Amino acid sequence: MVAALARGRSELTGLLTGEDVKSTAGVLRRLGADVSTVRDGAVVTVRGARFTTPKASLDCGNSGTTARLSLGLLAGQRFAARLTGDASLRRRPMRRVTEPLRAMGAHIEEEGGDALPLTIRGGKLRALDYASPVASAQVKSALLLAGLTGRVPVTVREPYRSRDHTERLLVHLGLPLHVNGMAISYTPADSQKAIPSFTLTVPGDISSAAFLVSAAVLADAGELLLENVGVNPTRTGFLVVLERMGARVERLNLGEAGGEAVADLLVRPASLVGTEVTAAEVPTLVDEVPVLAVLASRARGETVFREVGELRVKESNRLELIAANLRAVGGAAEARGNDLHVVGSTQPPRGRIDTAGDHRLAMAFAVLGTVPGANVRLSERASVAISYPAFFKDLRRIGGASRHRD
């Protein structure tokens, strides 16, 4: 998205080939940007252009990130655009983004309440100082992109620190962005006429790596080395909690790519103990809660995840489905209010998993299916293409085995 706003030709190496990234590329093409084909092993080129009125609706597929960040991109554009998505995305809340964008001066028309489809007409925006009720990288990034496209100051204050990839990229490109505690501020500089084009290598995604790390932790023997994984400190809550549970993941060959910390991760099997995941930690591991819950189901004692109600409005009602699926394979788990409680067991997990078309549930329970003696059957596995198309191939490569359908 930032490359599409830049002047000239940018080159991206290591870009994820999942459906969410392809949805983003499709939206940018409809807006007039030149984005090459997103495929494995390819250097993806993006040539920025002045956005133009799309001739059709912008289909965001299953991607909440595409939808919410596109709203920020479009807030400063002087034309109307209609955004839609698949059935799952059309159930996900959008007002957490549209309300502050309206406060900036964007006009947004809803068709069916707090969800897509909706139409946004951007234009001249006002400065914004916004206290977000949730720690959300998507909300924060959408507002920063609105400030960028509308050339107005934006400050976003969060209750907890959320993922900061957008801030790091903007700072890496020399844009005037400042972080002060929980407040992130962008103030356009008179001298900043255009975003420069750039070349960037995207590190391996810790959210995808988490599934292979977990499979290695649950294994009987051996070790696993994952190379060039992003270890941005706002994303490594998963590793922090895993260490607290008794697993040690070594970080080797520490380096940096595009303002992001990277490292190789060395993982070995471990005996796990239960722990408490605090509300302040959740923004740093929200995508990893399903697989952490699976690990907790194999740990000694109880694990509690505090204030994870946000999982109810992901690709599925993840909170209830994690608990229900753990029970379906003989585990003990319960959602109590916004907390998730999981009690560990040594019995082999056996039963059928309802993934509800949610990629992270499918991958998390496939990892559980690698436990010796397990018989875990997934209702589907096609959903993993959203974020990790090669997941099952990679799981087999490292020695994991599970039944995928019944």
Secondary structure as UniProt FT lines:
FT   HELIX           2..5
FT   STRAND          6..7
FT   STRAND          9..13
FT   HELIX           19..30
FT   TURN            31..32
FT   STRAND          34..35
FT   TURN            40..41
FT   STRAND          44..47
FT   STRAND          58..59
FT   TURN            61..62
FT   HELIX           64..75
FT   STRAND          80..84
FT   TURN            87..88
FT   HELIX           89..91
FT   HELIX           95..104
FT   STRAND          107..110
FT   STRAND          118..121
FT   STRAND          128..131
FT   HELIX           137..150
FT   STRAND          154..157
FT   HELIX           165..172
FT   TURN            173..174
FT   STRAND          177..180
FT   TURN            181..182
FT   STRAND          183..186
FT   TURN            190..191
FT   STRAND          195..196
FT   STRAND          199..201
FT   HELIX           206..218
FT   STRAND          224..230
FT   TURN            233..236
FT   HELIX           237..244
FT   TURN            245..246
FT   STRAND          249..257
FT   TURN            258..259
FT   STRAND          260..267
FT   STRAND          276..277
FT   TURN            279..281
FT   HELIX           282..284
FT   HELIX           286..288
FT   HELIX           289..296
FT   TURN            297..298
FT   STRAND          302..305
FT   HELIX           309..313
FT   HELIX           318..328
FT   TURN            329..330
FT   STRAND          332..336
FT   TURN            337..338
FT   STRAND          339..343
FT   STRAND          350..353
FT   TURN            356..357
FT   HELIX           359..368
FT   TURN            369..370
FT   TURN            372..373
FT   STRAND          375..378
FT   HELIX           382..386
FT   TURN            389..390
FT   HELIX           391..397
FT   TURN            398..399
//
